[in-house]
Amino acid sequence: MIDVIVVGAGPGGSHAAYKLANYGFSTLLLEKEELPRYKPCGGA
């Protein structure tokens, strides 16, 4: 059984899922885009 579902694997969602998993929660991280995904600020 999954305790927490995090929707969005951006910086905030990834960090939240990571911390919750470290606290012992069964965590599912969902992202609609294929990873690695387009980052509008990543190629300046």
PDBQT receptor file of N, H, CA, C and O in Angstrom, charges set to zero:
ATOM      1  N   MET A   1       0.835  -1.174   0.000  1.00  0.00    +0.000 N 
ATOM      2  CA  MET A   1       0.000   0.000   0.000  1.00  0.00    +0.000 C 
ATOM      3  C   MET A   1       0.884   1.244   0.000  1.00  0.00    +0.000 C 
ATOM      4  O   MET A   1       1.884   1.301   0.715  1.00  0.00    +0.000 OA
ATOM      5  N   ILE A   2       0.518   2.221  -0.789  1.00  0.00    +0.000 N 
ATOM      6  H   ILE A   2      -0.295   2.175  -1.370  1.00  0.00    +0.000 HD
ATOM      7  CA  ILE A   2       1.288   3.456  -0.901  1.00  0.00    +0.000 C 
ATOM      8  C   ILE A   2       0.734   4.469   0.093  1.00  0.00    +0.000 C 
ATOM      9  O   ILE A   2      -0.475   4.691   0.156  1.00  0.00    +0.000 OA
ATOM     10  N   ASP A   3       1.626   5.081   0.870  1.00  0.00    +0.000 N 
ATOM     11  H   ASP A   3       2.608   4.901   0.819  1.00  0.00    +0.000 HD
ATOM     12  CA  ASP A   3       1.216   6.079   1.854  1.00  0.00    +0.000 C 
ATOM     13  C   ASP A   3       1.028   7.459   1.227  1.00  0.00    +0.000 C 
ATOM     14  O   ASP A   3       0.090   8.180   1.566  1.00  0.00    +0.000 OA
ATOM     15  N   VAL A   4       1.933   7.824   0.303  1.00  0.00    +0.000 N 
ATOM     16  H   VAL A   4       2.695   7.239   0.027  1.00  0.00    +0.000 HD
ATOM     17  CA  VAL A   4       1.934   9.177  -0.259  1.00  0.00    +0.000 C 
ATOM     18  C   VAL A   4       2.131   9.097  -1.764  1.00  0.00    +0.000 C 
ATOM     19  O   VAL A   4       2.978   8.344  -2.246  1.00  0.00    +0.000 OA
ATOM     20  N   ILE A   5       1.342   9.878  -2.508  1.00  0.00    +0.000 N 
ATOM     21  H   ILE A   5       0.655  10.489  -2.116  1.00  0.00    +0.000 HD
ATOM     22  CA  ILE A   5       1.541  10.035  -3.949  1.00  0.00    +0.000 C 
ATOM     23  C   ILE A   5       1.926  11.484  -4.192  1.00  0.00    +0.000 C 
ATOM     24  O   ILE A   5       1.176  12.396  -3.842  1.00  0.00    +0.000 OA
ATOM     25  N   VAL A   6       3.094  11.702  -4.790  1.00  0.00    +0.000 N 
ATOM     26  H   VAL A   6       3.703  10.961  -5.073  1.00  0.00    +0.000 HD
ATOM     27  CA  VAL A   6       3.568  13.042  -5.123  1.00  0.00    +0.000 C 
ATOM     28  C   VAL A   6       3.407  13.209  -6.626  1.00  0.00    +0.000 C 
ATOM     29  O   VAL A   6       3.935  12.414  -7.404  1.00  0.00    +0.000 OA
ATOM     30  N   VAL A   7       2.676  14.243  -7.033  1.00  0.00    +0.000 N 
ATOM     31  H   VAL A   7       2.247  14.888  -6.401  1.00  0.00    +0.000 HD
ATOM     32  CA  VAL A   7       2.425  14.500  -8.449  1.00  0.00    +0.000 C 
ATOM     33  C   VAL A   7       3.333  15.635  -8.894  1.00  0.00    +0.000 C 
ATOM     34  O   VAL A   7       3.210  16.763  -8.418  1.00  0.00    +0.000 OA
ATOM     35  N   GLY A   8       4.248  15.326  -9.813  1.00  0.00    +0.000 N 
ATOM     36  H   GLY A   8       4.347  14.409 -10.200  1.00  0.00    +0.000 HD
ATOM     37  CA  GLY A   8       5.191  16.316 -10.327  1.00  0.00    +0.000 C 
ATOM     38  C   GLY A   8       6.588  16.039  -9.807  1.00  0.00    +0.000 C 
ATOM     39  O   GLY A   8       6.842  16.109  -8.604  1.00  0.00    +0.000 OA
ATOM     40  N   ALA A   9       7.498  15.721 -10.730  1.00  0.00    +0.000 N 
ATOM     41  H   ALA A   9       7.293  15.663 -11.706  1.00  0.00    +0.000 HD
ATOM     42  CA  ALA A   9       8.861  15.359 -10.351  1.00  0.00    +0.000 C 
ATOM     43  C   ALA A   9       9.836  16.507 -10.560  1.00  0.00    +0.000 C 
ATOM     44  O   ALA A   9      11.006  16.287 -10.871  1.00  0.00    +0.000 OA
ATOM     45  N   GLY A  10       9.354  17.724 -10.389  1.00  0.00    +0.000 N 
ATOM     46  H   GLY A  10       8.403  17.903 -10.136  1.00  0.00    +0.000 HD
ATOM     47  CA  GLY A  10      10.239  18.886 -10.423  1.00  0.00    +0.000 C 
ATOM     48  C   GLY A  10      11.063  18.938  -9.147  1.00  0.00    +0.000 C 
ATOM     49  O   GLY A  10      11.060  17.984  -8.368  1.00  0.00    +0.000 OA
ATOM     50  N   PRO A  11      11.764  20.033  -8.925  1.00  0.00    +0.000 N 
ATOM     51  CA  PRO A  11      12.608  20.132  -7.728  1.00  0.00    +0.000 C 
ATOM     52  C   PRO A  11      11.835  19.937  -6.422  1.00  0.00    +0.000 C 
ATOM     53  O   PRO A  11      12.292  19.221  -5.531  1.00  0.00    +0.000 OA
ATOM     54  N   GLY A  12      10.675  20.565  -6.307  1.00  0.00    +0.000 N 
ATOM     55  H   GLY A  12      10.303  21.147  -7.030  1.00  0.00    +0.000 HD
ATOM     56  CA  GLY A  12       9.897  20.448  -5.070  1.00  0.00    +0.000 C 
ATOM     57  C   GLY A  12       9.321  19.065  -4.858  1.00  0.00    +0.000 C 
ATOM     58  O   GLY A  12       9.404  18.512  -3.761  1.00  0.00    +0.000 OA
ATOM     59  N   GLY A  13       8.732  18.500  -5.914  1.00  0.00    +0.000 N 
ATOM     60  H   GLY A  13       8.664  18.949  -6.805  1.00  0.00    +0.000 HD
ATOM     61  CA  GLY A  13       8.146  17.171  -5.806  1.00  0.00    +0.000 C 
ATOM     62  C   GLY A  13       9.186  16.096  -5.559  1.00  0.00    +0.000 C 
ATOM     63  O   GLY A  13       8.968  15.181  -4.765  1.00  0.00    +0.000 OA
ATOM     64  N   SER A  14      10.314  16.205  -6.239  1.00  0.00    +0.000 N 
ATOM     65  H   SER A  14      10.492  16.949  -6.884  1.00  0.00    +0.000 HD
ATOM     66  CA  SER A  14      11.390  15.229  -6.051  1.00  0.00    +0.000 C 
ATOM     67  C   SER A  14      11.925  15.278  -4.629  1.00  0.00    +0.000 C 
ATOM     68  O   SER A  14      12.163  14.243  -4.006  1.00  0.00    +0.000 OA
ATOM     69  N   HIS A  15      12.112  16.486  -4.127  1.00  0.00    +0.000 N 
ATOM     70  H   HIS A  15      11.920  17.326  -4.633  1.00  0.00    +0.000 HD
ATOM     71  CA  HIS A  15      12.626  16.635  -2.765  1.00  0.00    +0.000 C 
ATOM     72  C   HIS A  15      11.620  16.108  -1.743  1.00  0.00    +0.000 C 
ATOM     73  O   HIS A  15      11.993  15.418  -0.793  1.00  0.00    +0.000 OA
ATOM     74  N   ALA A  16      10.346  16.436  -1.943  1.00  0.00    +0.000 N 
ATOM     75  H   ALA A  16      10.042  16.996  -2.714  1.00  0.00    +0.000 HD
ATOM     76  CA  ALA A  16       9.313  15.952  -1.025  1.00  0.00    +0.000 C 
ATOM     77  C   ALA A  16       9.262  14.429  -1.016  1.00  0.00    +0.000 C 
ATOM     78  O   ALA A  16       9.202  13.819   0.052  1.00  0.00    +0.000 OA
ATOM     79  N   ALA A  17       9.286  13.810  -2.196  1.00  0.00    +0.000 N 
ATOM     80  H   ALA A  17       9.336  14.306  -3.063  1.00  0.00    +0.000 HD
ATOM     81  CA  ALA A  17       9.248  12.349  -2.281  1.00  0.00    +0.000 C 
ATOM     82  C   ALA A  17      10.476  11.731  -1.614  1.00  0.00    +0.000 C 
ATOM     83  O   ALA A  17      10.367  10.724  -0.913  1.00  0.00    +0.000 OA
ATOM     84  N   TYR A  18      11.628  12.330  -1.832  1.00  0.00    +0.000 N 
ATOM     85  H   TYR A  18      11.716  13.147  -2.401  1.00  0.00    +0.000 HD
ATOM     86  CA  TYR A  18      12.875  11.843  -1.234  1.00  0.00    +0.000 C 
ATOM     87  C   TYR A  18      12.809  11.894   0.296  1.00  0.00    +0.000 C 
ATOM     88  O   TYR A  18      13.131  10.919   0.975  1.00  0.00    +0.000 OA
ATOM     89  N   LYS A  19      12.386  13.047   0.827  1.00  0.00    +0.000 N 
ATOM     90  H   LYS A  19      12.124  13.839   0.275  1.00  0.00    +0.000 HD
ATOM     91  CA  LYS A  19      12.328  13.199   2.279  1.00  0.00    +0.000 C 
ATOM     92  C   LYS A  19      11.290  12.259   2.900  1.00  0.00    +0.000 C 
ATOM     93  O   LYS A  19      11.550  11.636   3.930  1.00  0.00    +0.000 OA
ATOM     94  N   LEU A  20      10.116  12.159   2.271  1.00  0.00    +0.000 N 
ATOM     95  H   LEU A  20       9.905  12.665   1.435  1.00  0.00    +0.000 HD
ATOM     96  CA  LEU A  20       9.078  11.272   2.795  1.00  0.00    +0.000 C 
ATOM     97  C   LEU A  20       9.536   9.819   2.789  1.00  0.00    +0.000 C 
ATOM     98  O   LEU A  20       9.268   9.078   3.736  1.00  0.00    +0.000 OA
ATOM     99  N   ALA A  21      10.224   9.409   1.727  1.00  0.00    +0.000 N 
ATOM    100  H   ALA A  21      10.441  10.011   0.958  1.00  0.00    +0.000 HD
ATOM    101  CA  ALA A  21      10.749   8.041   1.668  1.00  0.00    +0.000 C 
ATOM    102  C   ALA A  21      11.777   7.815   2.770  1.00  0.00    +0.000 C 
ATOM    103  O   ALA A  21      11.814   6.744   3.376  1.00  0.00    +0.000 OA
ATOM    104  N   ASN A  22      12.610   8.819   3.032  1.00  0.00    +0.000 N 
ATOM    105  H   ASN A  22      12.580   9.689   2.540  1.00  0.00    +0.000 HD
ATOM    106  CA  ASN A  22      13.598   8.698   4.108  1.00  0.00    +0.000 C 
ATOM    107  C   ASN A  22      12.945   8.610   5.479  1.00  0.00    +0.000 C 
ATOM    108  O   ASN A  22      13.506   8.001   6.390  1.00  0.00    +0.000 OA
ATOM    109  N   TYR A  23      11.775   9.205   5.640  1.00  0.00    +0.000 N 
ATOM    110  H   TYR A  23      11.319   9.699   4.900  1.00  0.00    +0.000 HD
ATOM    111  CA  TYR A  23      11.030   9.118   6.897  1.00  0.00    +0.000 C 
ATOM    112  C   TYR A  23      10.267   7.806   7.020  1.00  0.00    +0.000 C 
ATOM    113  O   TYR A  23       9.619   7.562   8.038  1.00  0.00    +0.000 OA
ATOM    114  N   GLY A  24      10.335   6.961   5.997  1.00  0.00    +0.000 N 
ATOM    115  H   GLY A  24      10.862   7.159   5.171  1.00  0.00    +0.000 HD
ATOM    116  CA  GLY A  24       9.726   5.644   6.082  1.00  0.00    +0.000 C 
ATOM    117  C   GLY A  24       8.377   5.492   5.401  1.00  0.00    +0.000 C 
ATOM    118  O   GLY A  24       7.752   4.436   5.494  1.00  0.00    +0.000 OA
ATOM    119  N   PHE A  25       7.918   6.538   4.714  1.00  0.00    +0.000 N 
ATOM    120  H   PHE A  25       8.425   7.397   4.639  1.00  0.00    +0.000 HD
ATOM    121  CA  PHE A  25       6.651   6.450   3.996  1.00  0.00    +0.000 C 
ATOM    122  C   PHE A  25       6.849   5.726   2.669  1.00  0.00    +0.000 C 
ATOM    123  O   PHE A  25       7.859   5.924   1.993  1.00  0.00    +0.000 OA
ATOM    124  N   SER A  26       5.895   4.897   2.302  1.00  0.00    +0.000 N 
ATOM    125  H   SER A  26       5.074   4.737   2.851  1.00  0.00    +0.000 HD
ATOM    126  CA  SER A  26       5.882   4.292   0.974  1.00  0.00    +0.000 C 
ATOM    127  C   SER A  26       5.422   5.380   0.011  1.00  0.00    +0.000 C 
ATOM    128  O   SER A  26       4.299   5.871   0.120  1.00  0.00    +0.000 OA
ATOM    129  N   THR A  27       6.288   5.763  -0.938  1.00  0.00    +0.000 N 
ATOM    130  H   THR A  27       7.200   5.364  -1.027  1.00  0.00    +0.000 HD
ATOM    131  CA  THR A  27       6.071   6.960  -1.748  1.00  0.00    +0.000 C 
ATOM    132  C   THR A  27       6.067   6.625  -3.231  1.00  0.00    +0.000 C 
ATOM    133  O   THR A  27       6.911   5.868  -3.712  1.00  0.00    +0.000 OA
ATOM    134  N   LEU A  28       5.103   7.199  -3.954  1.00  0.00    +0.000 N 
ATOM    135  H   LEU A  28       4.418   7.814  -3.564  1.00  0.00    +0.000 HD
ATOM    136  CA  LEU A  28       5.022   7.065  -5.408  1.00  0.00    +0.000 C 
ATOM    137  C   LEU A  28       5.168   8.454  -6.004  1.00  0.00    +0.000 C 
ATOM    138  O   LEU A  28       4.406   9.357  -5.659  1.00  0.00    +0.000 OA
ATOM    139  N   LEU A  29       6.136   8.637  -6.894  1.00  0.00    +0.000 N 
ATOM    140  H   LEU A  29       6.755   7.903  -7.175  1.00  0.00    +0.000 HD
ATOM    141  CA  LEU A  29       6.392   9.918  -7.555  1.00  0.00    +0.000 C 
ATOM    142  C   LEU A  29       5.941   9.808  -9.000  1.00  0.00    +0.000 C 
ATOM    143  O   LEU A  29       6.429   8.956  -9.743  1.00  0.00    +0.000 OA
ATOM    144  N   LEU A  30       5.000  10.674  -9.408  1.00  0.00    +0.000 N 
ATOM    145  H   LEU A  30       4.603  11.366  -8.805  1.00  0.00    +0.000 HD
ATOM    146  CA  LEU A  30       4.449  10.651 -10.762  1.00  0.00    +0.000 C 
ATOM    147  C   LEU A  30       4.876  11.893 -11.528  1.00  0.00    +0.000 C 
ATOM    148  O   LEU A  30       4.905  12.992 -10.974  1.00  0.00    +0.000 OA
ATOM    149  N   GLU A  31       5.209  11.718 -12.810  1.00  0.00    +0.000 N 
ATOM    150  H   GLU A  31       5.185  10.825 -13.260  1.00  0.00    +0.000 HD
ATOM    151  CA  GLU A  31       5.568  12.824 -13.693  1.00  0.00    +0.000 C 
ATOM    152  C   GLU A  31       4.966  12.553 -15.058  1.00  0.00    +0.000 C 
ATOM    153  O   GLU A  31       5.098  11.447 -15.583  1.00  0.00    +0.000 OA
ATOM    154  N   LYS A  32       4.304  13.551 -15.645  1.00  0.00    +0.000 N 
ATOM    155  H   LYS A  32       4.198  14.449 -15.219  1.00  0.00    +0.000 HD
ATOM    156  CA  LYS A  32       3.655  13.349 -16.942  1.00  0.00    +0.000 C 
ATOM    157  C   LYS A  32       4.641  13.382 -18.104  1.00  0.00    +0.000 C 
ATOM    158  O   LYS A  32       4.389  12.764 -19.139  1.00  0.00    +0.000 OA
ATOM    159  N   GLU A  33       5.749  14.084 -17.955  1.00  0.00    +0.000 N 
ATOM    160  H   GLU A  33       5.954  14.586 -17.114  1.00  0.00    +0.000 HD
ATOM    161  CA  GLU A  33       6.741  14.191 -19.026  1.00  0.00    +0.000 C 
ATOM    162  C   GLU A  33       7.724  13.028 -18.946  1.00  0.00    +0.000 C 
ATOM    163  O   GLU A  33       7.925  12.435 -17.887  1.00  0.00    +0.000 OA
ATOM    164  N   GLU A  34       8.325  12.720 -20.079  1.00  0.00    +0.000 N 
ATOM    165  H   GLU A  34       8.162  13.202 -20.940  1.00  0.00    +0.000 HD
ATOM    166  CA  GLU A  34       9.384  11.718 -20.109  1.00  0.00    +0.000 C 
ATOM    167  C   GLU A  34      10.651  12.358 -19.557  1.00  0.00    +0.000 C 
ATOM    168  O   GLU A  34      10.967  13.502 -19.886  1.00  0.00    +0.000 OA
ATOM    169  N   LEU A  35      11.370  11.628 -18.726  1.00  0.00    +0.000 N 
ATOM    170  H   LEU A  35      11.113  10.699 -18.459  1.00  0.00    +0.000 HD
ATOM    171  CA  LEU A  35      12.605  12.157 -18.149  1.00  0.00    +0.000 C 
ATOM    172  C   LEU A  35      13.802  11.691 -18.957  1.00  0.00    +0.000 C 
ATOM    173  O   LEU A  35      13.795  10.539 -19.393  1.00  0.00    +0.000 OA
ATOM    174  N   PRO A  36      14.830  12.496 -19.191  1.00  0.00    +0.000 N 
ATOM    175  CA  PRO A  36      14.905  13.900 -18.792  1.00  0.00    +0.000 C 
ATOM    176  C   PRO A  36      13.978  14.747 -19.650  1.00  0.00    +0.000 C 
ATOM    177  O   PRO A  36      13.830  14.510 -20.849  1.00  0.00    +0.000 OA
ATOM    178  N   ARG A  37      13.360  15.730 -19.026  1.00  0.00    +0.000 N 
ATOM    179  H   ARG A  37      13.479  15.923 -18.052  1.00  0.00    +0.000 HD
ATOM    180  CA  ARG A  37      12.373  16.546 -19.721  1.00  0.00    +0.000 C 
ATOM    181  C   ARG A  37      12.946  17.913 -20.098  1.00  0.00    +0.000 C 
ATOM    182  O   ARG A  37      14.020  18.300 -19.637  1.00  0.00    +0.000 OA
ATOM    183  N   TYR A  38      12.216  18.628 -20.937  1.00  0.00    +0.000 N 
ATOM    184  H   TYR A  38      11.344  18.314 -21.312  1.00  0.00    +0.000 HD
ATOM    185  CA  TYR A  38      12.612  19.962 -21.360  1.00  0.00    +0.000 C 
ATOM    186  C   TYR A  38      12.617  20.911 -20.166  1.00  0.00    +0.000 C 
ATOM    187  O   TYR A  38      11.659  20.948 -19.393  1.00  0.00    +0.000 OA
ATOM    188  N   LYS A  39      13.694  21.677 -20.015  1.00  0.00    +0.000 N 
ATOM    189  H   LYS A  39      14.472  21.647 -20.642  1.00  0.00    +0.000 HD
ATOM    190  CA  LYS A  39      13.793  22.673 -18.951  1.00  0.00    +0.000 C 
ATOM    191  C   LYS A  39      13.980  24.043 -19.598  1.00  0.00    +0.000 C 
ATOM    192  O   LYS A  39      15.034  24.297 -20.180  1.00  0.00    +0.000 OA
ATOM    193  N   PRO A  40      12.993  24.929 -19.514  1.00  0.00    +0.000 N 
ATOM    194  CA  PRO A  40      13.105  26.224 -20.171  1.00  0.00    +0.000 C 
ATOM    195  C   PRO A  40      14.253  27.079 -19.642  1.00  0.00    +0.000 C 
ATOM    196  O   PRO A  40      14.725  27.969 -20.349  1.00  0.00    +0.000 OA
ATOM    197  N   CYS A  41      14.710  26.832 -18.425  1.00  0.00    +0.000 N 
ATOM    198  H   CYS A  41      14.327  26.109 -17.850  1.00  0.00    +0.000 HD
ATOM    199  CA  CYS A  41      15.790  27.647 -17.868  1.00  0.00    +0.000 C 
ATOM    200  C   CYS A  41      17.123  26.905 -17.877  1.00  0.00    +0.000 C 
ATOM    201  O   CYS A  41      18.100  27.401 -17.316  1.00  0.00    +0.000 OA
ATOM    202  N   GLY A  42      17.186  25.732 -18.499  1.00  0.00    +0.000 N 
ATOM    203  H   GLY A  42      16.393  25.329 -18.955  1.00  0.00    +0.000 HD
ATOM    204  CA  GLY A  42      18.376  24.899 -18.388  1.00  0.00    +0.000 C 
ATOM    205  C   GLY A  42      19.471  25.134 -19.408  1.00  0.00    +0.000 C 
ATOM    206  O   GLY A  42      20.553  24.568 -19.253  1.00  0.00    +0.000 OA
ATOM    207  N   GLY A  43      19.259  25.929 -20.437  1.00  0.00    +0.000 N 
ATOM    208  H   GLY A  43      18.380  26.389 -20.563  1.00  0.00    +0.000 HD
ATOM    209  CA  GLY A  43      20.291  26.058 -21.463  1.00  0.00    +0.000 C 
ATOM    210  C   GLY A  43      20.754  27.477 -21.700  1.00  0.00    +0.000 C 
ATOM    211  O   GLY A  43      21.093  27.845 -22.825  1.00  0.00    +0.000 OA
ATOM    212  N   ALA A  44      20.772  28.279 -20.645  1.00  0.00    +0.000 N 
ATOM    213  H   ALA A  44      20.496  27.980 -19.731  1.00  0.00    +0.000 HD
ATOM    214  CA  ALA A  44      21.112  29.695 -20.812  1.00  0.00    +0.000 C 
ATOM    215  C   ALA A  44      22.498  29.892 -21.218  1.00  0.00    +0.000 C 
ATOM    216  O   ALA A  44      22.933  31.029 -21.398  1.00  0.00    +0.000 OA
TER     217      ALA A  44
